[in-house]
Amino acid sequence: SKSDYDSILVRCTEKNIKFMSTAFDSESLKFLTQQLKVEILKVPSGEITNGPFLLEHARTGLDLILSSGMSSIKEVENALAFICFGYLNPKKEVNTEDVFRCYHSEEGKSILRNKVVILHCTSQYPAPLHDINLNALKTLKTKFGLRIGYSDHSLGFLVSSNAISLGAEVIEKHITLDNSLPGPDHSASLEPNEFKDFVDVIRKTEILLGNCIK
């Protein structure tokens, strides 16, 4: 319920955690941005081809995390073009030529670099190792020149720590109170004590990578 979100937001503030959530419709997006005053939004993989909804996200002016599970490079590019247009044109009517003109402009490239993170994602719960394809992170980075991250539905800690070593700056990992609960996400999620260990592994990975100086 909406009151549950209020309670979670208060708890996050107490624990110095930045609250965020994902909207799957316009009403939810307004609730998050206008009532809960979130500072960052995540666009789920299933909405990456939803141009009008991408525009709504960008026109909030907030930073975006764009998940790309099931997407082709072209679909990611199209999504970024709509997001770019939305940032630069808060009220202008959409025209396909204008959308891509914005995307290819220097102003467009700059705002995407500043505002958007792309997550590589394997949309399976849990995701088997042979379908992870972490090298796609390098492809996203090379193609778009934006910050990258990984939405991790695999079991354990291995994949996310390797994603960090490939340049991921954002990691998404699901948490649950009990892996045996019914529903699609619980089996691929971490229980609280595991999640604490997971964060420790990520921090140690960042430390061991060091710098590029030999």
mmCIF file of the C-alpha atoms, coordinates in Angstrom:
data_MODEL
# 
_entry.id   MODEL 
# 
loop_
_atom_site.group_PDB 
_atom_site.id 
_atom_site.type_symbol 
_atom_site.label_atom_id 
_atom_site.label_alt_id 
_atom_site.label_comp_id 
_atom_site.label_asym_id 
_atom_site.label_entity_id 
_atom_site.label_seq_id 
_atom_site.pdbx_PDB_ins_code 
_atom_site.Cartn_x 
_atom_site.Cartn_y 
_atom_site.Cartn_z 
_atom_site.occupancy 
_atom_site.B_iso_or_equiv 
_atom_site.pdbx_formal_charge 
_atom_site.auth_seq_id 
_atom_site.auth_comp_id 
_atom_site.auth_asym_id 
_atom_site.auth_atom_id 
_atom_site.pdbx_PDB_model_num 
ATOM 1   C CA . SER A 1 1   ? 0.000  0.000   0.000   1.00 0.00 ? 1   SER A CA 1 
ATOM 2   C CA . LYS A 1 2   ? 1.031  3.636   -0.313  1.00 0.00 ? 2   LYS A CA 1 
ATOM 3   C CA . SER A 1 3   ? 1.281  3.896   3.476   1.00 0.00 ? 3   SER A CA 1 
ATOM 4   C CA . ASP A 1 4   ? 3.816  1.030   3.417   1.00 0.00 ? 4   ASP A CA 1 
ATOM 5   C CA . TYR A 1 5   ? 6.011  3.152   1.160   1.00 0.00 ? 5   TYR A CA 1 
ATOM 6   C CA . ASP A 1 6   ? 5.847  5.980   3.679   1.00 0.00 ? 6   ASP A CA 1 
ATOM 7   C CA . SER A 1 7   ? 7.062  3.608   6.421   1.00 0.00 ? 7   SER A CA 1 
ATOM 8   C CA . ILE A 1 8   ? 9.893  2.293   4.244   1.00 0.00 ? 8   ILE A CA 1 
ATOM 9   C CA . LEU A 1 9   ? 10.945 5.832   3.350   1.00 0.00 ? 9   LEU A CA 1 
ATOM 10  C CA . VAL A 1 10  ? 11.125 6.787   7.041   1.00 0.00 ? 10  VAL A CA 1 
ATOM 11  C CA . ARG A 1 11  ? 13.191 3.687   7.820   1.00 0.00 ? 11  ARG A CA 1 
ATOM 12  C CA . CYS A 1 12  ? 15.582 4.410   4.940   1.00 0.00 ? 12  CYS A CA 1 
ATOM 13  C CA . THR A 1 13  ? 16.075 7.947   6.250   1.00 0.00 ? 13  THR A CA 1 
ATOM 14  C CA . GLU A 1 14  ? 16.849 6.592   9.724   1.00 0.00 ? 14  GLU A CA 1 
ATOM 15  C CA . LYS A 1 15  ? 19.491 4.257   8.265   1.00 0.00 ? 15  LYS A CA 1 
ATOM 16  C CA . ASN A 1 16  ? 20.963 6.767   5.778   1.00 0.00 ? 16  ASN A CA 1 
ATOM 17  C CA . ILE A 1 17  ? 19.803 4.719   2.772   1.00 0.00 ? 17  ILE A CA 1 
ATOM 18  C CA . LYS A 1 18  ? 18.720 6.529   -0.382  1.00 0.00 ? 18  LYS A CA 1 
ATOM 19  C CA . PHE A 1 19  ? 15.178 5.344   -1.109  1.00 0.00 ? 19  PHE A CA 1 
ATOM 20  C CA . MET A 1 20  ? 14.144 4.585   -4.663  1.00 0.00 ? 20  MET A CA 1 
ATOM 21  C CA . SER A 1 21  ? 11.522 2.476   -6.402  1.00 0.00 ? 21  SER A CA 1 
ATOM 22  C CA . THR A 1 22  ? 10.351 1.453   -9.859  1.00 0.00 ? 22  THR A CA 1 
ATOM 23  C CA . ALA A 1 23  ? 7.172  2.715   -11.522 1.00 0.00 ? 23  ALA A CA 1 
ATOM 24  C CA . PHE A 1 24  ? 5.285  0.544   -13.992 1.00 0.00 ? 24  PHE A CA 1 
ATOM 25  C CA . ASP A 1 25  ? 2.610  3.120   -14.868 1.00 0.00 ? 25  ASP A CA 1 
ATOM 26  C CA . SER A 1 26  ? 2.098  6.884   -14.958 1.00 0.00 ? 26  SER A CA 1 
ATOM 27  C CA . GLU A 1 27  ? 0.162  7.047   -11.690 1.00 0.00 ? 27  GLU A CA 1 
ATOM 28  C CA . SER A 1 28  ? 2.954  5.253   -9.836  1.00 0.00 ? 28  SER A CA 1 
ATOM 29  C CA . LEU A 1 29  ? 5.553  7.532   -11.411 1.00 0.00 ? 29  LEU A CA 1 
ATOM 30  C CA . LYS A 1 30  ? 3.685  10.598  -10.143 1.00 0.00 ? 30  LYS A CA 1 
ATOM 31  C CA . PHE A 1 31  ? 3.384  9.028   -6.677  1.00 0.00 ? 31  PHE A CA 1 
ATOM 32  C CA . LEU A 1 32  ? 7.139  8.406   -6.509  1.00 0.00 ? 32  LEU A CA 1 
ATOM 33  C CA . THR A 1 33  ? 8.194  11.793  -7.809  1.00 0.00 ? 33  THR A CA 1 
ATOM 34  C CA . GLN A 1 34  ? 5.533  14.123  -6.426  1.00 0.00 ? 34  GLN A CA 1 
ATOM 35  C CA . GLN A 1 35  ? 4.625  12.513  -3.083  1.00 0.00 ? 35  GLN A CA 1 
ATOM 36  C CA . LEU A 1 36  ? 7.703  10.518  -2.075  1.00 0.00 ? 36  LEU A CA 1 
ATOM 37  C CA . LYS A 1 37  ? 10.137 12.951  -3.748  1.00 0.00 ? 37  LYS A CA 1 
ATOM 38  C CA . VAL A 1 38  ? 12.589 10.270  -4.920  1.00 0.00 ? 38  VAL A CA 1 
ATOM 39  C CA . GLU A 1 39  ? 15.918 11.512  -6.268  1.00 0.00 ? 39  GLU A CA 1 
ATOM 40  C CA . ILE A 1 40  ? 16.499 8.767   -8.831  1.00 0.00 ? 40  ILE A CA 1 
ATOM 41  C CA . LEU A 1 41  ? 14.310 6.447   -10.921 1.00 0.00 ? 41  LEU A CA 1 
ATOM 42  C CA . LYS A 1 42  ? 14.878 2.997   -12.371 1.00 0.00 ? 42  LYS A CA 1 
ATOM 43  C CA . VAL A 1 43  ? 13.284 2.027   -15.680 1.00 0.00 ? 43  VAL A CA 1 
ATOM 44  C CA . PRO A 1 44  ? 12.621 -1.737  -15.674 1.00 0.00 ? 44  PRO A CA 1 
ATOM 45  C CA . SER A 1 45  ? 13.693 -3.892  -18.613 1.00 0.00 ? 45  SER A CA 1 
ATOM 46  C CA . GLY A 1 46  ? 10.094 -4.516  -19.668 1.00 0.00 ? 46  GLY A CA 1 
ATOM 47  C CA . GLU A 1 47  ? 9.522  -0.803  -20.332 1.00 0.00 ? 47  GLU A CA 1 
ATOM 48  C CA . ILE A 1 48  ? 12.596 -0.145  -22.462 1.00 0.00 ? 48  ILE A CA 1 
ATOM 49  C CA . THR A 1 49  ? 10.544 -0.070  -25.678 1.00 0.00 ? 49  THR A CA 1 
ATOM 50  C CA . ASN A 1 50  ? 7.767  2.067   -24.136 1.00 0.00 ? 50  ASN A CA 1 
ATOM 51  C CA . GLY A 1 51  ? 8.657  5.432   -25.685 1.00 0.00 ? 51  GLY A CA 1 
ATOM 52  C CA . PRO A 1 52  ? 5.899  7.527   -24.056 1.00 0.00 ? 52  PRO A CA 1 
ATOM 53  C CA . PHE A 1 53  ? 6.741  6.151   -20.597 1.00 0.00 ? 53  PHE A CA 1 
ATOM 54  C CA . LEU A 1 54  ? 10.457 6.795   -21.138 1.00 0.00 ? 54  LEU A CA 1 
ATOM 55  C CA . LEU A 1 55  ? 9.587  10.389  -22.002 1.00 0.00 ? 55  LEU A CA 1 
ATOM 56  C CA . GLU A 1 56  ? 7.611  10.703  -18.766 1.00 0.00 ? 56  GLU A CA 1 
ATOM 57  C CA . HIS A 1 57  ? 10.610 9.479   -16.793 1.00 0.00 ? 57  HIS A CA 1 
ATOM 58  C CA . ALA A 1 58  ? 13.030 11.871  -18.466 1.00 0.00 ? 58  ALA A CA 1 
ATOM 59  C CA . ARG A 1 59  ? 10.682 14.826  -18.103 1.00 0.00 ? 59  ARG A CA 1 
ATOM 60  C CA . THR A 1 60  ? 10.857 14.487  -14.327 1.00 0.00 ? 60  THR A CA 1 
ATOM 61  C CA . GLY A 1 61  ? 14.445 15.721  -14.712 1.00 0.00 ? 61  GLY A CA 1 
ATOM 62  C CA . LEU A 1 62  ? 15.671 12.995  -12.338 1.00 0.00 ? 62  LEU A CA 1 
ATOM 63  C CA . ASP A 1 63  ? 18.654 10.704  -12.873 1.00 0.00 ? 63  ASP A CA 1 
ATOM 64  C CA . LEU A 1 64  ? 17.717 7.376   -14.460 1.00 0.00 ? 64  LEU A CA 1 
ATOM 65  C CA . ILE A 1 65  ? 18.921 3.795   -14.195 1.00 0.00 ? 65  ILE A CA 1 
ATOM 66  C CA . LEU A 1 66  ? 17.925 1.960   -17.384 1.00 0.00 ? 66  LEU A CA 1 
ATOM 67  C CA . SER A 1 67  ? 17.798 -1.834  -17.223 1.00 0.00 ? 67  SER A CA 1 
ATOM 68  C CA . SER A 1 68  ? 18.319 -3.627  -20.540 1.00 0.00 ? 68  SER A CA 1 
ATOM 69  C CA . GLY A 1 69  ? 17.298 -7.267  -20.010 1.00 0.00 ? 69  GLY A CA 1 
ATOM 70  C CA . MET A 1 70  ? 16.017 -8.929  -23.233 1.00 0.00 ? 70  MET A CA 1 
ATOM 71  C CA . SER A 1 71  ? 17.061 -5.867  -25.256 1.00 0.00 ? 71  SER A CA 1 
ATOM 72  C CA . SER A 1 72  ? 19.052 -5.514  -28.444 1.00 0.00 ? 72  SER A CA 1 
ATOM 73  C CA . ILE A 1 73  ? 21.623 -2.752  -28.849 1.00 0.00 ? 73  ILE A CA 1 
ATOM 74  C CA . LYS A 1 74  ? 19.228 -0.957  -31.191 1.00 0.00 ? 74  LYS A CA 1 
ATOM 75  C CA . GLU A 1 75  ? 16.433 -1.047  -28.618 1.00 0.00 ? 75  GLU A CA 1 
ATOM 76  C CA . VAL A 1 76  ? 18.773 0.404   -25.994 1.00 0.00 ? 76  VAL A CA 1 
ATOM 77  C CA . GLU A 1 77  ? 19.794 3.142   -28.435 1.00 0.00 ? 77  GLU A CA 1 
ATOM 78  C CA . ASN A 1 78  ? 16.166 3.975   -29.245 1.00 0.00 ? 78  ASN A CA 1 
ATOM 79  C CA . ALA A 1 79  ? 15.368 4.159   -25.526 1.00 0.00 ? 79  ALA A CA 1 
ATOM 80  C CA . LEU A 1 80  ? 18.274 6.523   -24.915 1.00 0.00 ? 80  LEU A CA 1 
ATOM 81  C CA . ALA A 1 81  ? 17.106 8.705   -27.788 1.00 0.00 ? 81  ALA A CA 1 
ATOM 82  C CA . PHE A 1 82  ? 13.630 9.087   -26.261 1.00 0.00 ? 82  PHE A CA 1 
ATOM 83  C CA . ILE A 1 83  ? 15.136 9.753   -22.833 1.00 0.00 ? 83  ILE A CA 1 
ATOM 84  C CA . CYS A 1 84  ? 17.463 12.359  -24.314 1.00 0.00 ? 84  CYS A CA 1 
ATOM 85  C CA . PHE A 1 85  ? 14.575 14.101  -26.092 1.00 0.00 ? 85  PHE A CA 1 
ATOM 86  C CA . GLY A 1 86  ? 12.561 14.095  -22.867 1.00 0.00 ? 86  GLY A CA 1 
ATOM 87  C CA . TYR A 1 87  ? 15.366 15.724  -20.878 1.00 0.00 ? 87  TYR A CA 1 
ATOM 88  C CA . LEU A 1 88  ? 15.968 18.433  -23.480 1.00 0.00 ? 88  LEU A CA 1 
ATOM 89  C CA . ASN A 1 89  ? 12.312 19.058  -24.399 1.00 0.00 ? 89  ASN A CA 1 
ATOM 90  C CA . PRO A 1 90  ? 10.113 18.993  -21.294 1.00 0.00 ? 90  PRO A CA 1 
ATOM 91  C CA . LYS A 1 91  ? 6.946  19.925  -23.214 1.00 0.00 ? 91  LYS A CA 1 
ATOM 92  C CA . LYS A 1 92  ? 7.659  19.660  -26.950 1.00 0.00 ? 92  LYS A CA 1 
ATOM 93  C CA . GLU A 1 93  ? 5.552  17.269  -29.040 1.00 0.00 ? 93  GLU A CA 1 
ATOM 94  C CA . VAL A 1 94  ? 7.434  14.154  -30.131 1.00 0.00 ? 94  VAL A CA 1 
ATOM 95  C CA . ASN A 1 95  ? 8.803  13.926  -33.644 1.00 0.00 ? 95  ASN A CA 1 
ATOM 96  C CA . THR A 1 96  ? 11.004 10.976  -34.609 1.00 0.00 ? 96  THR A CA 1 
ATOM 97  C CA . GLU A 1 97  ? 13.506 13.129  -36.498 1.00 0.00 ? 97  GLU A CA 1 
ATOM 98  C CA . ASP A 1 98  ? 13.802 15.510  -33.537 1.00 0.00 ? 98  ASP A CA 1 
ATOM 99  C CA . VAL A 1 99  ? 14.243 12.576  -31.147 1.00 0.00 ? 99  VAL A CA 1 
ATOM 100 C CA . PHE A 1 100 ? 17.307 11.295  -32.961 1.00 0.00 ? 100 PHE A CA 1 
ATOM 101 C CA . ARG A 1 101 ? 18.613 14.774  -33.723 1.00 0.00 ? 101 ARG A CA 1 
ATOM 102 C CA . CYS A 1 102 ? 18.694 15.384  -29.958 1.00 0.00 ? 102 CYS A CA 1 
ATOM 103 C CA . TYR A 1 103 ? 20.358 12.032  -29.350 1.00 0.00 ? 103 TYR A CA 1 
ATOM 104 C CA . HIS A 1 104 ? 23.204 12.733  -31.781 1.00 0.00 ? 104 HIS A CA 1 
ATOM 105 C CA . SER A 1 105 ? 23.796 16.298  -30.586 1.00 0.00 ? 105 SER A CA 1 
ATOM 106 C CA . GLU A 1 106 ? 26.626 17.205  -28.222 1.00 0.00 ? 106 GLU A CA 1 
ATOM 107 C CA . GLU A 1 107 ? 24.095 18.544  -25.723 1.00 0.00 ? 107 GLU A CA 1 
ATOM 108 C CA . GLY A 1 108 ? 22.235 15.243  -25.902 1.00 0.00 ? 108 GLY A CA 1 
ATOM 109 C CA . LYS A 1 109 ? 25.331 13.141  -25.374 1.00 0.00 ? 109 LYS A CA 1 
ATOM 110 C CA . SER A 1 110 ? 26.363 15.314  -22.443 1.00 0.00 ? 110 SER A CA 1 
ATOM 111 C CA . ILE A 1 111 ? 23.042 15.060  -20.621 1.00 0.00 ? 111 ILE A CA 1 
ATOM 112 C CA . LEU A 1 112 ? 22.947 11.275  -21.035 1.00 0.00 ? 112 LEU A CA 1 
ATOM 113 C CA . ARG A 1 113 ? 26.473 10.981  -19.608 1.00 0.00 ? 113 ARG A CA 1 
ATOM 114 C CA . ASN A 1 114 ? 25.430 13.031  -16.608 1.00 0.00 ? 114 ASN A CA 1 
ATOM 115 C CA . LYS A 1 115 ? 21.987 11.544  -15.974 1.00 0.00 ? 115 LYS A CA 1 
ATOM 116 C CA . VAL A 1 116 ? 21.788 7.900   -17.122 1.00 0.00 ? 116 VAL A CA 1 
ATOM 117 C CA . VAL A 1 117 ? 23.276 4.555   -16.075 1.00 0.00 ? 117 VAL A CA 1 
ATOM 118 C CA . ILE A 1 118 ? 22.658 1.477   -18.262 1.00 0.00 ? 118 ILE A CA 1 
ATOM 119 C CA . LEU A 1 119 ? 22.345 -1.890  -16.554 1.00 0.00 ? 119 LEU A CA 1 
ATOM 120 C CA . HIS A 1 120 ? 23.190 -5.097  -18.363 1.00 0.00 ? 120 HIS A CA 1 
ATOM 121 C CA . CYS A 1 121 ? 20.693 -7.739  -17.243 1.00 0.00 ? 121 CYS A CA 1 
ATOM 122 C CA . THR A 1 122 ? 19.820 -11.390 -17.853 1.00 0.00 ? 122 THR A CA 1 
ATOM 123 C CA . SER A 1 123 ? 16.075 -11.669 -17.334 1.00 0.00 ? 123 SER A CA 1 
ATOM 124 C CA . GLN A 1 124 ? 15.960 -15.121 -15.778 1.00 0.00 ? 124 GLN A CA 1 
ATOM 125 C CA . TYR A 1 125 ? 15.256 -15.958 -12.127 1.00 0.00 ? 125 TYR A CA 1 
ATOM 126 C CA . PRO A 1 126 ? 17.726 -17.343 -11.220 1.00 0.00 ? 126 PRO A CA 1 
ATOM 127 C CA . ALA A 1 127 ? 19.978 -16.604 -14.192 1.00 0.00 ? 127 ALA A CA 1 
ATOM 128 C CA . PRO A 1 128 ? 22.289 -19.516 -15.177 1.00 0.00 ? 128 PRO A CA 1 
ATOM 129 C CA . LEU A 1 129 ? 25.962 -18.668 -15.609 1.00 0.00 ? 129 LEU A CA 1 
ATOM 130 C CA . HIS A 1 130 ? 26.074 -19.622 -19.294 1.00 0.00 ? 130 HIS A CA 1 
ATOM 131 C CA . ASP A 1 131 ? 23.476 -16.913 -20.044 1.00 0.00 ? 131 ASP A CA 1 
ATOM 132 C CA . ILE A 1 132 ? 25.091 -14.076 -18.046 1.00 0.00 ? 132 ILE A CA 1 
ATOM 133 C CA . ASN A 1 133 ? 27.360 -12.732 -20.833 1.00 0.00 ? 133 ASN A CA 1 
ATOM 134 C CA . LEU A 1 134 ? 29.150 -10.171 -18.673 1.00 0.00 ? 134 LEU A CA 1 
ATOM 135 C CA . ASN A 1 135 ? 31.261 -9.004  -21.604 1.00 0.00 ? 135 ASN A CA 1 
ATOM 136 C CA . ALA A 1 136 ? 28.114 -7.233  -22.833 1.00 0.00 ? 136 ALA A CA 1 
ATOM 137 C CA . LEU A 1 137 ? 29.030 -4.633  -20.207 1.00 0.00 ? 137 LEU A CA 1 
ATOM 138 C CA . LYS A 1 138 ? 32.053 -3.709  -22.309 1.00 0.00 ? 138 LYS A CA 1 
ATOM 139 C CA . THR A 1 139 ? 29.866 -3.530  -25.404 1.00 0.00 ? 139 THR A CA 1 
ATOM 140 C CA . LEU A 1 140 ? 27.442 -1.125  -23.715 1.00 0.00 ? 140 LEU A CA 1 
ATOM 141 C CA . LYS A 1 141 ? 30.308 1.038   -22.464 1.00 0.00 ? 141 LYS A CA 1 
ATOM 142 C CA . THR A 1 142 ? 32.016 1.174   -25.862 1.00 0.00 ? 142 THR A CA 1 
ATOM 143 C CA . LYS A 1 143 ? 28.813 1.805   -27.816 1.00 0.00 ? 143 LYS A CA 1 
ATOM 144 C CA . PHE A 1 144 ? 27.224 4.477   -25.632 1.00 0.00 ? 144 PHE A CA 1 
ATOM 145 C CA . GLY A 1 145 ? 30.000 5.919   -23.462 1.00 0.00 ? 145 GLY A CA 1 
ATOM 146 C CA . LEU A 1 146 ? 27.710 6.035   -20.425 1.00 0.00 ? 146 LEU A CA 1 
ATOM 147 C CA . ARG A 1 147 ? 28.106 4.689   -16.920 1.00 0.00 ? 147 ARG A CA 1 
ATOM 148 C CA . ILE A 1 148 ? 27.270 0.998   -16.731 1.00 0.00 ? 148 ILE A CA 1 
ATOM 149 C CA . GLY A 1 149 ? 25.996 -1.414  -14.119 1.00 0.00 ? 149 GLY A CA 1 
ATOM 150 C CA . TYR A 1 150 ? 24.601 -4.898  -13.682 1.00 0.00 ? 150 TYR A CA 1 
ATOM 151 C CA . SER A 1 151 ? 21.204 -6.155  -12.563 1.00 0.00 ? 151 SER A CA 1 
ATOM 152 C CA . ASP A 1 152 ? 22.096 -9.478  -10.952 1.00 0.00 ? 152 ASP A CA 1 
ATOM 153 C CA . HIS A 1 153 ? 19.583 -12.327 -10.864 1.00 0.00 ? 153 HIS A CA 1 
ATOM 154 C CA . SER A 1 154 ? 22.235 -15.021 -10.497 1.00 0.00 ? 154 SER A CA 1 
ATOM 155 C CA . LEU A 1 155 ? 22.883 -17.054 -7.358  1.00 0.00 ? 155 LEU A CA 1 
ATOM 156 C CA . GLY A 1 156 ? 25.618 -15.964 -4.973  1.00 0.00 ? 156 GLY A CA 1 
ATOM 157 C CA . PHE A 1 157 ? 28.228 -13.221 -5.214  1.00 0.00 ? 157 PHE A CA 1 
ATOM 158 C CA . LEU A 1 158 ? 30.456 -14.241 -8.120  1.00 0.00 ? 158 LEU A CA 1 
ATOM 159 C CA . VAL A 1 159 ? 28.760 -12.442 -10.997 1.00 0.00 ? 159 VAL A CA 1 
ATOM 160 C CA . SER A 1 160 ? 28.397 -9.038  -9.352  1.00 0.00 ? 160 SER A CA 1 
ATOM 161 C CA . SER A 1 161 ? 31.989 -8.963  -8.135  1.00 0.00 ? 161 SER A CA 1 
ATOM 162 C CA . ASN A 1 162 ? 33.138 -9.717  -11.679 1.00 0.00 ? 162 ASN A CA 1 
ATOM 163 C CA . ALA A 1 163 ? 30.820 -7.040  -13.039 1.00 0.00 ? 163 ALA A CA 1 
ATOM 164 C CA . ILE A 1 164 ? 32.577 -4.530  -10.776 1.00 0.00 ? 164 ILE A CA 1 
ATOM 165 C CA . SER A 1 165 ? 35.918 -5.613  -12.249 1.00 0.00 ? 165 SER A CA 1 
ATOM 166 C CA . LEU A 1 166 ? 34.519 -4.867  -15.732 1.00 0.00 ? 166 LEU A CA 1 
ATOM 167 C CA . GLY A 1 167 ? 33.563 -1.329  -14.789 1.00 0.00 ? 167 GLY A CA 1 
ATOM 168 C CA . ALA A 1 168 ? 30.064 -1.624  -13.314 1.00 0.00 ? 168 ALA A CA 1 
ATOM 169 C CA . GLU A 1 169 ? 29.276 1.362   -11.091 1.00 0.00 ? 169 GLU A CA 1 
ATOM 170 C CA . VAL A 1 170 ? 25.783 0.221   -10.060 1.00 0.00 ? 170 VAL A CA 1 
ATOM 171 C CA . ILE A 1 171 ? 24.740 -3.236  -8.865  1.00 0.00 ? 171 ILE A CA 1 
ATOM 172 C CA . GLU A 1 172 ? 21.147 -4.320  -8.418  1.00 0.00 ? 172 GLU A CA 1 
ATOM 173 C CA . LYS A 1 173 ? 20.549 -7.374  -6.242  1.00 0.00 ? 173 LYS A CA 1 
ATOM 174 C CA . HIS A 1 174 ? 17.261 -8.590  -4.799  1.00 0.00 ? 174 HIS A CA 1 
ATOM 175 C CA . ILE A 1 175 ? 16.812 -9.194  -1.079  1.00 0.00 ? 175 ILE A CA 1 
ATOM 176 C CA . THR A 1 176 ? 14.222 -11.414 0.620   1.00 0.00 ? 176 THR A CA 1 
ATOM 177 C CA . LEU A 1 177 ? 13.422 -12.495 4.144   1.00 0.00 ? 177 LEU A CA 1 
ATOM 178 C CA . ASP A 1 178 ? 13.140 -16.130 3.015   1.00 0.00 ? 178 ASP A CA 1 
ATOM 179 C CA . ASN A 1 179 ? 14.317 -17.824 -0.201  1.00 0.00 ? 179 ASN A CA 1 
ATOM 180 C CA . SER A 1 180 ? 11.492 -20.378 0.065   1.00 0.00 ? 180 SER A CA 1 
ATOM 181 C CA . LEU A 1 181 ? 8.667  -17.832 -0.164  1.00 0.00 ? 181 LEU A CA 1 
ATOM 182 C CA . PRO A 1 182 ? 6.338  -18.189 -3.184  1.00 0.00 ? 182 PRO A CA 1 
ATOM 183 C CA . GLY A 1 183 ? 6.921  -15.909 -6.168  1.00 0.00 ? 183 GLY A CA 1 
ATOM 184 C CA . PRO A 1 184 ? 9.392  -15.549 -9.041  1.00 0.00 ? 184 PRO A CA 1 
ATOM 185 C CA . ASP A 1 185 ? 12.145 -13.502 -7.339  1.00 0.00 ? 185 ASP A CA 1 
ATOM 186 C CA . HIS A 1 186 ? 12.756 -15.153 -3.975  1.00 0.00 ? 186 HIS A CA 1 
ATOM 187 C CA . SER A 1 187 ? 14.916 -18.065 -5.122  1.00 0.00 ? 187 SER A CA 1 
ATOM 188 C CA . ALA A 1 188 ? 17.344 -15.681 -6.849  1.00 0.00 ? 188 ALA A CA 1 
ATOM 189 C CA . SER A 1 189 ? 17.439 -13.239 -3.930  1.00 0.00 ? 189 SER A CA 1 
ATOM 190 C CA . LEU A 1 190 ? 19.698 -12.979 -0.890  1.00 0.00 ? 190 LEU A CA 1 
ATOM 191 C CA . GLU A 1 191 ? 18.537 -13.274 2.686   1.00 0.00 ? 191 GLU A CA 1 
ATOM 192 C CA . PRO A 1 192 ? 19.631 -10.414 5.014   1.00 0.00 ? 192 PRO A CA 1 
ATOM 193 C CA . ASN A 1 193 ? 22.835 -11.971 6.393   1.00 0.00 ? 193 ASN A CA 1 
ATOM 194 C CA . GLU A 1 194 ? 23.848 -13.065 2.883   1.00 0.00 ? 194 GLU A CA 1 
ATOM 195 C CA . PHE A 1 195 ? 23.141 -9.567  1.598   1.00 0.00 ? 195 PHE A CA 1 
ATOM 196 C CA . LYS A 1 196 ? 25.495 -8.074  4.179   1.00 0.00 ? 196 LYS A CA 1 
ATOM 197 C CA . ASP A 1 197 ? 28.233 -10.491 3.022   1.00 0.00 ? 197 ASP A CA 1 
ATOM 198 C CA . PHE A 1 198 ? 27.417 -9.597  -0.581  1.00 0.00 ? 198 PHE A CA 1 
ATOM 199 C CA . VAL A 1 199 ? 28.016 -5.883  0.073   1.00 0.00 ? 199 VAL A CA 1 
ATOM 200 C CA . ASP A 1 200 ? 31.290 -6.737  1.838   1.00 0.00 ? 200 ASP A CA 1 
ATOM 201 C CA . VAL A 1 201 ? 32.451 -8.697  -1.234  1.00 0.00 ? 201 VAL A CA 1 
ATOM 202 C CA . ILE A 1 202 ? 31.593 -5.770  -3.523  1.00 0.00 ? 202 ILE A CA 1 
ATOM 203 C CA . ARG A 1 203 ? 33.547 -3.340  -1.327  1.00 0.00 ? 203 ARG A CA 1 
ATOM 204 C CA . LYS A 1 204 ? 36.559 -5.678  -1.215  1.00 0.00 ? 204 LYS A CA 1 
ATOM 205 C CA . THR A 1 205 ? 36.424 -6.059  -5.001  1.00 0.00 ? 205 THR A CA 1 
ATOM 206 C CA . GLU A 1 206 ? 36.566 -2.273  -5.357  1.00 0.00 ? 206 GLU A CA 1 
ATOM 207 C CA . ILE A 1 207 ? 39.593 -2.166  -3.042  1.00 0.00 ? 207 ILE A CA 1 
ATOM 208 C CA . LEU A 1 208 ? 41.529 -4.963  -4.718  1.00 0.00 ? 208 LEU A CA 1 
ATOM 209 C CA . LEU A 1 209 ? 41.109 -3.426  -8.181  1.00 0.00 ? 209 LEU A CA 1 
ATOM 210 C CA . GLY A 1 210 ? 43.210 -0.474  -7.045  1.00 0.00 ? 210 GLY A CA 1 
ATOM 211 C CA . ASN A 1 211 ? 44.291 1.942   -9.773  1.00 0.00 ? 211 ASN A CA 1 
ATOM 212 C CA . CYS A 1 212 ? 45.887 1.638   -13.191 1.00 0.00 ? 212 CYS A CA 1 
ATOM 213 C CA . ILE A 1 213 ? 49.375 2.578   -12.062 1.00 0.00 ? 213 ILE A CA 1 
ATOM 214 C CA . LYS A 1 214 ? 52.089 -0.096  -12.347 1.00 0.00 ? 214 LYS A CA 1 
# 
